[in-house]
Amino acid sequence: MNLADLLIEKINEKRNPCVVGLDPRISLIPAHIRETCLQKYGDTIGGTCQAILYFNCEIIDAVSDTVAIVKPQTKFCPFPEKHRQFPMLATIAQQ
């Protein structure tokens, strides 16, 4: 089964065509998550990444029963511009 067929199947299964976007910006992460991760992993890029990862995983867990598609905001992807030339990233929210 290709990605398009899988997306259609999941959208029909959940009866919801909505897409949840994940913006990996530290300013959007709730303060308590930011503070916990920065204390645990240090006030470094690693601590920031852990806070973003934790929060985005919590979002995916919260919407996985009702939303079929979760899409990272590739604008904030840490890869050079030439590596961003790929189709929309889509993650199937699994139950």
Protein Blocks (a to p, Z undefined) as FASTA:
>chain_A
ZZklmmmmmmmmnopabdcddddbfklpcfklmmmmmmmnopafklmmmmmmmmmmmmmm
mmmmmpcbdcddfklpcbdfklmmccdddddddZZ
